[in-house]
Amino acid sequence: MSDQQRELTHHLIRSDRRPLDLKHKFKIHEAIIQVSLFACGLLSIFTTLGIILVLGNESIAFFTRDQWVNSNRPILSDMDDQTTVFTVEPGKALEAVEESGIIRVGQEVMEVVEFQNNQIDLDVVGTGGGFKRFCALDVELVELGVKRPQIVNASRPINQGEIDRCRSIGIRPVPFRVGADALAITVSSDNDFITELSFAELRQIFGDADHWSDLRSDWPNEPIQLVIPGQDSGTFDFFVEAVFDDDPTAMLASDPIMSENDNQLAGSIHRNPFSIGFFGYSYYLANTDDLKILALDSVEPSALSVEDGSYALSRPLFIYSDAELMLEQPQVADFISYYLARVNEVIVDVGYFQASTEALAKARDEWMRATAAADLRPIDPRQVSGALIAAGSSTVFPLTERIGELFVEDGYLPRFQVKRGLRGENTIAPHSAGVAVEYNDRPTLIEFFTNTSWIPAIGEFGVIPLINATLMTSTIAMLVALPLGIGAAVYLSEYASPRVRSSLKPVLEILAGIPTVVYGYFALTFMTPLLRGIFGVEVVNIYNTGSAGIVVGILIIPLISSMSEDALHAVPNALREASYGLGATKLETVIKVVIPAALSGILAAFIVAVSRAIGETMIVAIAAGAGPNFSFNPFDSAETMTGHIARISGGDLSYDSIDYNSIFAIGLTLFLMTFILNALSRVIISRFREAY
């Protein structure tokens, strides 16, 4: 009997019944325990707050701090401490730089007063495709996601329909003859039975002939495979006009291989000794080891045969622009002037034939009329400012590309005019050539949650691929774990004997103690080969979200089964007995009485398991993939949020770099996701909780 009990008994038998002192007497060990528990509570609260503050602070820094991104474009000349204008190597990465923006050279921060992003953008879409863009409405260009070309590469003259379309929107195409070309009729170098054709045989081959023996009896009885440019190509248009009088029906009926890319055509011809095709002469010159050119009526293409017209498939080459555009954008007029002045120096090396003196003189006259200039003045590319966009013929593309390279070599480069000493006069320092230019790129919340690319190295900060991969693996995990976990819980609670339950439940819970790295290698070395064996190695990547999700599901089965079983076991037996008393079977009782009664606990188990799946790291880091990939295919590789954090933080990561700050922004996003799920769990528990 305790001291208090004895005192209470003594008080009850006393006659005077004086007031009883029941105050708690101070005990040192209880005080120590209370203080320790209070300290633990405070520590857990402050630890949680500290984690939130660190995540929040670094995430705010991610969106607000100077994030220097290397443009991989070095300056091309020495800078002394007085230089305010300098040029850099051209490239797409410089598009992120804006006027009034901030850049850094070495450790010196500068403000951009003016930025001239001088670069030449060339696109191959065929002559017809080039004219379509040139004469398109603005809304059509927006829908296509392209810009209107200032220059069209054309392997044929513009036709009347294209002229009318251009004029309807105020564009008047101006032609500039830049050279001549010959269509090369080619076969594979492995073809040993043909060296020349007549024009009539050419019409047969590309017309109604099916086999080579249809033309000559000594040729093999093998089907003819035609390889031709696409219908947007000026080469296609020229061939159809010259050979079939503008009617391509017979040629297209032969099911030819078609492409706008002449290199692809050359490869297709080389691989099949019974194929035949045509394209610009320069592409034949680039593939002489793989292809054989055919004479046409005993005439092969050459400078002489093209000039005098004896080779039947010779044609002129053009570039087109618009007079008003050339006046509004002087860089276009300057480039065309440079083009006409230098074209004959390079055209033969590129693989074409020089235009006649008269044709080139006419092109120069067209330039002077369009620009209202008295003569074709020399152009210094170092003084030219403004971007250049050209699109069109794959035939003229190599020539325009070579002229563009010369234009850049002569000084047409992206140019910065800057304000020095932005962070104080003492920060100004000389810089040698070759130092990389860095630009300030601050990601926005909109970009962070809408962009579908996560590539910090080039300033792409879209977290969607990481969230998508995280949700995919978690969804697959729950599809695996929920039925198995609840099934195990129902069996242990309702069907297993107490002896079986006491044995199986601890065994099941032991699974939760297996290290997750073991699960990760199990996914990589067992589950992935199993999926590849079922669906095929071509379908299932070695690293994929499917196998990672399945194994994460196996990992969380004990969590769902244990919590659900506890919830089911807590349902009073009186409910079961009442159900049996009404004639329900055991299965009906489980489904219609016990599970609804334990629903709050089961839902809580489900949400806690989802949070566990979202937060899983090692399994997804090992088995899902090591690169952000926005894909809904469970057999593709992808990287989850936790996997990305583990990979990027485990490498050679510089403190306070853009990559360093990004992992905290991802971590905060992950924290908010799990916080919302746990808050939802509390709401659901309180909503569906039953009191007995």
C-alpha atoms as one frame of an Amber mdcrd trajectory, in Angstrom:
protein
   0.000   0.000   0.000   1.358   3.418  -0.974   1.811   6.337   1.395  -1.161
   8.188  -0.130  -3.396   5.125   0.181  -2.456   4.647   3.843  -3.060   8.318
   4.567  -6.466   8.170   2.864  -7.465   5.053   4.886  -6.288   6.615   8.142
  -8.285   9.739   7.340 -11.492   7.782   6.709 -11.375   6.017  10.090 -10.491
   9.146  12.052 -13.275  10.790  13.938 -12.321  14.435  13.475 -12.167  14.202
   9.619  -9.712  17.072   9.099  -9.105  18.234   5.471  -6.950  15.813   3.514
  -3.845  17.134   1.743  -3.736  15.397  -1.669  -1.177  17.708  -3.299   1.359
  15.978  -5.593   4.658  15.740  -3.850   7.681  16.819  -5.837   9.835  13.963
  -7.129  13.096  14.706  -8.868  13.013  11.824 -11.364   9.481  12.731 -12.548
  10.565  16.333 -12.999  13.557  15.280 -15.070  11.334  13.125 -17.285   8.814
  15.969 -17.765  11.521  18.458 -18.677  13.118  15.987 -21.080   9.807  15.293
 -22.825   9.080  19.023 -23.083  12.559  19.624 -24.520  12.053  16.851 -27.087
   8.759  18.395 -28.128  10.338  21.831 -28.523  13.294  20.316 -30.395  11.027
  18.538 -32.875   9.046  21.743 -33.450  12.167  23.883 -33.952  13.755  21.205
 -36.160  10.688  21.183 -38.392  10.637  24.978 -38.503  14.363  25.008 -39.273
  13.921  22.621 -42.182  11.068  24.729 -43.555  13.120  27.933 -43.176  16.144
  26.416 -44.943  13.994  25.111 -47.797  12.142  28.395 -48.057  15.262  30.558
 -47.894  17.172  28.581 -50.525  14.086  28.324 -52.726  13.600  32.092 -52.592
  17.272  32.437 -53.483  16.666  30.150 -56.471  14.100  32.593 -57.858  15.748
  35.873 -56.810  19.516  35.469 -56.645  21.827  36.079 -59.602  21.987  32.737
 -61.389  24.938  32.819 -63.769  24.547  30.535 -66.763  27.529  29.895 -69.005
  26.572  30.705 -72.582  29.538  28.643 -73.853  30.313  31.608 -76.093  33.757
  33.147 -75.478  34.663  36.728 -76.315  36.781  36.897 -79.462  39.126  39.770
 -78.657  41.048  41.145 -75.706  39.191  43.665 -73.519  41.084  46.394 -71.717
  39.495  48.296 -68.855  38.063  50.907 -71.288  36.359  48.573 -73.788  32.574
  48.831 -73.895  31.871  47.027 -77.195  32.977  43.471 -77.909  32.011  40.538
 -80.113  31.422  36.916 -79.159  31.126  33.571 -80.865  27.583  33.143 -82.282
  25.131  30.603 -80.913  21.574  29.915 -79.834  22.345  30.247 -76.120  22.778
  33.996 -76.561  19.067  34.389 -77.283  18.520  34.509 -73.508  20.460  37.792
 -73.318  18.360  40.949 -73.477  19.055  44.654 -73.525  19.142  46.077 -69.980
  20.042  42.559 -68.872  23.037  41.592 -66.785  26.034  39.586 -68.011  29.330
  38.581 -66.464  32.780  38.229 -68.035  35.237  36.636 -65.655  34.017  38.019
 -62.324  33.076  41.432 -63.679  29.343  42.135 -63.855  28.142  44.373 -66.717
  24.849  45.869 -67.831  23.889  45.310 -71.476  23.214  48.687 -73.129  22.674
  47.149 -76.580  22.863  43.570 -77.785  22.978  42.728 -81.476  22.418  38.994
 -81.731  23.913  38.720 -85.202  23.465  35.178 -86.478  22.295  33.366 -89.601
  19.438  30.874 -89.257  19.195  28.461 -92.201  16.362  25.966 -92.636  15.755
  23.328 -95.325  12.058  23.056 -96.218  12.211  22.789-100.021  11.751  25.626
-102.496   7.968  25.417-102.293   8.106  25.277 -98.491  10.353  28.358 -98.454
   7.907  30.353-100.590   4.998  29.188 -98.395   6.698  30.673 -95.327   7.803
  33.782 -97.194   4.241  34.543 -98.326   2.370  33.269 -95.236   0.114  35.361
 -93.020   1.476  36.237 -89.583  -1.108  34.015 -87.873  -0.026  31.066 -90.039
   3.600  31.540 -89.008   2.562  31.636 -85.343   0.650  28.370 -85.759   3.712
  26.763 -87.369   6.003  28.168 -84.674   8.420  29.646 -87.234   9.580  33.092
 -88.357   9.141  34.563 -91.807  12.348  34.048 -93.826  13.999  37.193 -95.127
  15.684  35.170 -97.888  14.337  32.163 -99.793  16.755  29.629-101.305  15.179
  28.475-104.566  16.193  25.842-107.095  13.539  27.054-109.552  11.884  30.374
-110.435   8.881  31.393-108.344   5.589  30.449-110.013   2.622  32.714-110.625
   0.517  31.264-107.817   3.283  31.967-105.311   3.721  35.492-106.702  -0.012
  36.174-106.284   0.032  34.859-102.718   2.966  37.103-101.834   1.411  40.189
-103.401  -1.823  39.599-101.486   0.064  40.417 -98.265   2.224  43.197 -99.728
   5.375  41.209-100.539   6.971  41.556-103.977   9.563  38.798-104.465  12.828
  39.901-106.072  14.956  37.142-107.743  18.749  37.063-107.604  20.421  34.508
-109.874  23.409  33.049-108.028  24.494  30.074-110.149  23.458  26.982-112.030
  23.005  23.358-111.143  22.432  20.059-112.882  20.228  17.286-111.617  22.378
  14.213-111.106  20.691  10.936-112.053  22.435   8.421-109.775  22.481   4.740
-108.885  24.378   2.828-106.218  28.085   2.250-106.752  27.194  -1.457-106.430
  25.091  -1.254-109.604  27.131  -2.944-112.367  24.719  -2.956-115.307  23.964
   0.694-116.110  26.146   3.687-117.043  23.898   5.880-119.201  20.263   6.442
-120.198  18.368   8.038-122.999  15.819  10.706-122.151  13.052   8.322-123.247
  14.350   5.617-120.909  14.474   8.162-118.104  10.761   8.836-118.638  10.065
   5.090-118.571  12.064   4.423-115.412  10.365   7.216-113.472   7.055   6.550
-115.203   5.374   3.213-115.927   8.303   0.730-115.869   8.263  -1.742-112.966
  11.429  -3.791-113.550  14.800  -2.993-115.048  14.291  -5.711-117.655  11.270
  -3.754-118.944  13.745  -1.315-120.506  16.506  -3.571-121.753  16.417  -7.360
-121.918  20.008  -7.709-120.668  19.210  -5.792-117.475  18.156  -7.826-114.388
  14.535  -8.699-113.779  14.534  -6.731-110.490  11.994  -4.128-109.373  12.985
  -0.490-109.812  13.091   1.461-106.541  12.688   5.208-107.117  14.287   7.617
-104.633  13.154  11.223-105.133  12.930  14.568-103.304   9.707  15.538-101.525
   6.967  17.460-103.277   7.884  20.724-101.515  11.296  20.556-103.159  12.178
  22.755-106.104  14.227  19.822-107.411  11.019  17.752-107.577   9.194  20.565
-109.359  11.995  21.052-111.897  12.273  17.327-112.690   8.512  16.929-113.118
   8.380  19.970-115.389  11.385  18.878-117.495  10.530  15.176-117.783   6.754
  14.842-117.356   5.371  18.232-118.424   4.251  19.044-114.864   2.326  15.798
-114.324   3.906  13.704-111.521   1.075  11.121-111.391   2.987   8.251-113.015
   6.098   8.801-110.877   4.170   9.001-107.596   2.190   5.857-108.493   5.436
   3.843-108.214   5.518   4.327-104.416   8.913   6.090-104.371  11.065   6.774
-101.311  10.741  10.532-100.705  12.591  13.012 -98.478  13.399  16.725 -98.347
  16.858  15.759 -97.095  19.183  14.959-100.002  21.666  13.174 -97.729  18.926
  10.706 -96.800  18.183  10.186-100.488  21.860   9.462-101.211  21.947   6.895
 -98.397  18.796   5.143 -99.666  20.220   4.882-103.191  23.552   3.505-101.956
  21.941   0.742 -99.905  19.970  -0.733-102.844  21.803  -1.609-106.114  18.454
  -1.612-107.962  17.414   1.887-106.870  17.715   5.095-108.880  17.169   8.717
-107.883  18.000  12.319-108.565  19.098  15.428-106.660  21.468  18.363-106.982
  24.900  17.722-108.489  26.698  18.856-105.321  25.175  16.006-103.302  26.535
  13.545-105.853  30.002  15.107-105.462  29.722  14.643-101.688  28.918  10.925
-102.134  31.082   9.819-105.079  32.310   6.735-103.208  28.743   5.478-102.713
  27.013   6.638-105.905  27.475   6.455-109.671  26.218   9.232-111.956  24.524
   8.379-115.243  25.022  10.171-118.546  21.836  11.377-120.228  21.816  10.914
-124.001  25.602  10.433-123.702  26.034  13.834-121.975  27.228  14.147-118.373
  26.731  17.334-116.338  29.682  19.740-116.529  30.275  23.476-116.586  30.222
  23.447-120.388  27.177  21.197-120.845  25.213  23.184-118.240  26.167  26.546
-119.752  25.324  25.581-123.356  22.194  23.644-122.355  23.287  20.324-123.901
  22.655  18.563-120.591  18.883  18.311-120.467  18.526  18.583-116.666  20.474
  21.787-116.000  18.709  24.562-114.084  19.297  28.022-112.575  19.692  28.662
-108.837  18.233  31.717-107.068  17.819  33.485-103.805  14.713  35.673-103.324
  13.893  38.577-101.032  11.581  41.601-100.919  12.567  45.182-101.785  10.660
  46.797 -98.913  12.070  44.277 -96.453  15.615  44.997 -97.695  15.093  48.705
 -97.007  13.547  48.110 -93.550  16.195  45.565 -92.539  19.507  46.740 -94.043
  21.323  43.593 -92.886  19.348  41.634 -95.499  20.418  43.951 -98.323  24.011
  43.879 -97.062  24.090  40.076 -96.948  22.673  39.746-100.481  25.224  42.292
-101.758  28.012  40.299-100.080  26.506  37.088-101.511  26.572  38.381-105.104
  30.108  39.704-104.677  31.546  36.432-103.334  29.409  33.690-104.911  31.654
  32.967-107.904  34.641  32.472-105.574  33.049  29.496-103.835  30.315  28.055
-106.044  32.537  25.577-107.887  34.031  24.250-104.639  30.520  23.790-103.247
  29.637  21.688-106.293  27.650  23.989-108.582  28.334  25.923-111.743  28.873
  29.662-112.063  26.088  31.759-113.496  26.890  33.498-116.732  28.306  37.014
-116.604  25.021  38.368-117.966  22.902  36.513-115.375  25.057  37.732-112.480
  25.040  41.303-113.823  21.233  41.154-113.974  21.100  40.016-110.338  23.253
  42.976-109.312  20.979  45.345-111.218  17.980  43.863-109.353  19.759  44.568
-106.046  20.449  48.200-106.989  16.827  48.770-108.064  15.505  47.185-104.861
  17.735  49.281-102.598  17.814  52.447-104.740  21.611  52.262-104.629  23.889
  53.650-107.281  26.201  50.659-107.228  26.985  47.362-105.496  29.103  48.753
-102.682  31.636  46.634-100.745  30.194  45.277 -97.505  32.113  45.106 -94.218
  30.355  42.393 -92.137  31.801  43.959 -88.966  29.428  46.878 -89.513  26.320
  44.729 -90.177  23.772  44.364 -87.382  20.637  42.238 -87.209  19.672  38.579
 -87.488  19.307  36.805 -90.834  16.761  34.076 -91.566  16.833  31.977 -94.737
  14.745  28.944 -95.678  13.975  26.893 -98.745  15.782  24.624-101.181  18.118
  21.900 -99.960  20.008  22.359-103.239  20.856  26.023-102.653  21.364  25.467
 -98.910  25.078  24.431 -99.139  25.870  27.524-101.203  24.082  29.918 -98.829
  25.651  28.127 -95.870  29.154  28.630 -97.313  28.526  32.321 -98.024  27.204
  32.649 -94.462  30.374  31.094 -93.070  32.467  33.641 -94.970  30.207  36.429
 -93.686  30.850  35.300 -90.104  34.589  34.863 -90.702  34.756  38.429 -91.980
  33.213  39.801 -88.783  29.433  39.279 -88.702  29.241  38.306 -85.030  26.987
  38.893 -82.018  27.964  42.242 -80.524  27.605  43.612 -76.976  27.658  47.236
 -75.929  27.899  47.310 -72.155  28.156  49.565 -69.134  31.238  48.637 -67.117
  31.647  48.794 -63.345  28.079  47.826 -62.495  29.083  46.627 -59.000  31.562
  49.463 -58.370  34.425  51.081 -60.261  36.999  48.845 -58.593  35.424  45.779
 -60.263  36.486  46.834 -63.786  39.261  44.573 -65.054  40.864  43.677 -68.397
  39.822  40.361 -69.936  41.689  38.256 -72.451  40.102  36.651 -75.482  38.518
  33.273 -74.845  36.766  34.158 -71.559  33.212  32.805 -71.516  30.236  35.147
 -71.343  27.704  34.299 -68.635  24.186  35.664 -68.503  21.847  36.206 -65.594
  18.877  33.889 -65.782  16.306  34.055 -63.008  13.647  31.360 -63.330  10.057
  32.388 -62.648   7.333  30.511 -60.805   5.343  30.260 -64.032   8.302  28.744
 -65.871   9.050  26.447 -62.925   5.556  24.939 -62.897   4.770  24.989 -66.648
   7.986  24.312 -68.552   8.360  20.664 -69.586  12.172  20.715 -69.712  14.534
  20.571 -66.749  18.046  21.368 -68.013  19.664  23.857 -65.587  22.863  23.972
 -67.661  21.040  25.885 -70.417  18.566  27.734 -68.213  15.577  25.377 -68.552
  13.827  25.132 -65.174  10.591  23.229 -65.660   9.838  20.893 -62.753   6.952
  19.194 -64.604   9.062  16.215 -65.850  10.234  15.490 -62.299   6.729  15.804
 -60.838   5.342  13.659 -63.655   7.864  10.867 -63.041   7.237  11.058 -59.282
   3.472  10.771 -59.707   3.845   7.957 -62.256   5.991   5.801 -59.976   3.703
   6.554 -57.015   0.573   5.703 -59.017   2.059   2.400 -60.185   3.149   1.694
 -56.605  -0.349   2.271 -55.253  -1.910   0.106 -57.979   0.340  -2.688 -56.730
   0.259  -2.031 -52.980  -3.381  -1.093 -52.383  -5.098  -4.362 -53.413  -2.333
  -6.553 -51.984  -2.024  -4.576 -48.751  -5.764  -4.383 -48.064  -6.176  -8.031
 -49.058  -3.505  -9.053 -46.557  -5.094  -6.842 -43.895  -8.555  -8.350 -44.430
  -7.162 -11.874 -44.250  -5.202 -11.227 -41.058  -8.077  -9.423 -39.360 -11.085
 -11.469 -40.460  -9.992 -14.878 -41.667  -6.703 -15.810 -40.001  -6.734 -17.539
 -36.627  -5.099 -15.651 -33.728  -2.131 -17.992 -33.960  -1.663 -17.431 -37.694
  -2.188 -13.689 -37.270   0.415 -13.450 -34.537   2.888 -15.277 -36.783   2.221
 -13.670 -40.187   1.894 -10.040 -39.163   5.432  -9.739 -37.747   6.805 -11.547
 -40.804   4.998  -9.118 -43.116   6.238  -6.123 -41.164   9.824  -7.399 -41.417
   9.675  -6.457 -45.128   9.611  -2.822 -44.059  13.010  -3.289 -42.446  14.797
  -4.344 -45.635  17.130  -1.529 -46.844  15.638   0.320 -49.803  18.912   0.023
 -51.737  18.263  -3.738 -51.800  14.816  -3.072 -53.254  16.438  -0.800 -55.841
  18.791  -3.478 -57.110  15.935  -5.988 -56.988  14.011  -3.699 -59.370  17.019
  -3.311 -61.668  18.197  -6.929 -61.761  14.915  -8.849 -61.447  11.835  -6.746
 -62.181  13.235  -4.973 -65.262  14.455  -8.210 -66.940  11.055  -9.733 -66.135
   9.203  -6.842 -67.831  11.581  -6.959 -70.797  10.947 -10.675 -71.134   7.174
 -10.090 -71.159   6.905  -6.949 -73.316  10.180  -7.110 -75.278  13.585  -5.468
 -74.973  12.649  -2.959 -77.689   9.705  -1.728 -75.613  11.089  -1.657 -72.066
  14.170   0.434 -71.319  16.729  -0.871 -68.849  15.859   2.056 -66.586  12.103
   2.661 -66.440   9.435   4.010 -64.120   7.358   0.837 -64.381   9.753  -1.520
 -62.586  10.639   1.185 -60.052   6.939   1.797 -59.327   6.172  -1.921 -58.910
   8.992  -2.398 -56.403   8.048   0.771 -54.493   4.575  -0.796 -54.280   6.086
  -3.961 -52.809   7.979  -1.784 -50.313   4.834  -0.087 -48.981   2.628  -3.207
 -48.801   3.590  -3.773 -45.105   2.687  -0.147 -44.312  -0.786  -0.421 -45.838
  -1.474  -3.909 -44.500  -0.352  -3.113 -40.952  -2.278   0.156 -40.610  -5.360
  -1.257 -42.359  -5.296  -4.401 -40.259  -5.140  -2.328 -37.072  -8.132  -0.306
 -38.286 -10.104  -3.452 -39.169  -9.193  -5.167 -35.895 -10.430  -2.132 -33.937
 -13.976  -2.543 -35.299 -16.104  -3.909 -32.393 -17.148  -7.551 -32.659 -20.677
  -6.454 -31.837 -21.021  -5.070 -35.365 -19.912  -8.361 -36.871 -22.274 -10.344
 -34.614 -25.181  -8.053 -35.499 -24.458  -8.605 -39.171 -24.322 -12.374 -38.722
 -27.552 -12.147 -36.759 -29.250 -10.552 -39.775 -28.173 -13.464 -41.938 -25.135
 -11.940 -43.677 -22.285 -14.163 -44.730 -18.719 -13.543 -43.587 -17.761 -11.986
 -46.945 -20.823  -9.711 -46.899 -19.997  -8.715 -43.346 -16.415  -7.852 -44.277
 -17.363  -5.837 -47.383 -20.526  -4.100 -46.152 -19.892  -3.695 -42.428 -16.274
  -4.055 -41.321 -14.514  -2.189 -44.158 -16.953   0.788 -44.086 -16.574   0.943
 -40.314 -12.762   1.009 -40.652 -12.751   3.283 -43.709 -11.093   6.240 -42.001
  -8.146   4.091 -40.942  -7.834   2.471 -44.368  -7.885   5.863 -46.124  -5.308
   7.184 -43.679  -3.116   4.170 -44.484  -3.553   4.853 -48.182  -2.547   8.523
 -47.936   0.410   7.798 -45.653   1.521   5.124 -48.132   1.249   7.626 -51.028
   3.430  10.047 -49.077   5.919   7.239 -48.476   5.946   6.356 -52.174   6.446
   9.976 -53.237   9.325  10.359 -50.823  11.111   7.122 -51.782  14.628   7.811
 -53.059  16.960   4.834 -53.471  14.666   2.601 -55.515  13.837   5.293 -58.072
  17.411   6.594 -58.136  18.704   3.122 -59.040  15.933   1.769 -61.273  13.882
   4.630 -62.792  16.532   6.614 -64.669  19.027   9.442 -64.302  17.651  12.196
 -66.510  14.458  14.315 -66.470  12.165  13.010 -69.204   8.583  14.164 -69.732
   6.923  10.905 -70.781   3.754   9.067 -69.821   5.174   5.730 -70.985   5.938
   3.581 -67.904   8.580   1.721 -69.895  10.608   4.880 -70.561  13.359   6.083
 -68.271  12.627   9.171 -66.212  13.856  10.859 -63.050  11.748  11.552 -59.990
  12.147  14.523 -57.691  13.885  12.518 -54.983  16.037  10.684 -57.532  17.150
  13.974 -59.076  18.008  15.461 -55.679  20.038  12.357 -54.787  21.880  12.370
 -58.124  22.626  16.066 -58.376  23.607  16.536 -54.736  25.827  13.470 -54.809
  28.005  14.843 -57.599  30.543  17.636 -57.799  28.013  20.372 -57.002  29.290
  23.907 -56.430  27.898  25.706 -53.408  25.540  28.587 -54.215  25.354  27.581
 -57.888  22.147  27.414 -59.880  22.095  23.598 -59.533  22.640  23.881 -55.787
  19.695  26.259 -55.326  17.472  24.180 -57.603  17.517  21.113 -55.337  15.994
  23.172 -52.519  13.225  24.431 -54.815  12.502  20.823 -55.766  12.685  19.806
 -52.092  10.194  22.502 -51.097   7.833  21.366 -53.851   8.135  17.795 -52.590
   7.544  18.965 -49.005   4.387  20.835 -50.038   3.074  17.783 -51.883   3.528
  15.500 -48.873   2.242  18.189 -46.486  -0.957  18.528 -48.516  -1.384  14.756
 -48.544  -0.963  14.518 -44.767  -3.343  17.440 -44.196  -5.810  15.654 -46.453
  -5.297  12.527 -44.391  -6.357  14.335 -41.198  -9.457  15.732 -42.887 -10.449
  12.298 -44.178  -9.837  10.628 -40.823 -12.008  13.163 -39.019 -14.683  12.954
 -41.734 -15.042   9.163 -41.780 -14.060   8.287 -38.189 -16.607   6.163 -36.374
 -16.844   6.214 -32.563 -17.868   2.990 -30.789
